[in-house]
């Protein structure tokens, strides 16, 4: 009677299924990690001088500090008066840590002002905002 040597493919199929499942799980983790990093990539202000809604003596500059590094070529800071007219043509500068935008100001008269900023994070994500302050 002939003998047949039956070789089972079950262990190979199980190994293939396990490797495929592990690969898919790894891909899902990498994908979700990328999404969560994208959500944190936007630069948000953490402080400003003068502070938002503050009434101050005429400041010599305006500063906004962000929680992420910025691209100086694309990030801006400007100040306008109550009529929306820019109070200076100076360009904002970025500090060495690339987190604080500063803008020198001329002597400001008593009144209401608004600082407008655009922050482009080092990965290219853009945020913008403004805050108001008053000069005594």
HELIX and SHEET records of a PDB file:
HELIX    1   1 UNK A   10  UNK A   40  1                                  31    
SHEET    1   A 4 UNK A  45  UNK A  49  0                                        
SHEET    2   A 4 UNK A  61  UNK A  66 -1                                        
SHEET    3   A 4 UNK A 100  UNK A 104 -1                                        
SHEET    4   A 4 UNK A  93  UNK A  94 -1                                        
SHEET    1   B 4 UNK A  55  UNK A  56  0                                        
SHEET    2   B 4 UNK A 126  UNK A 135  1                                        
SHEET    3   B 4 UNK A 111  UNK A 120 -1                                        
SHEET    4   B 4 UNK A  76  UNK A  81 -1                                        
END                                                                             
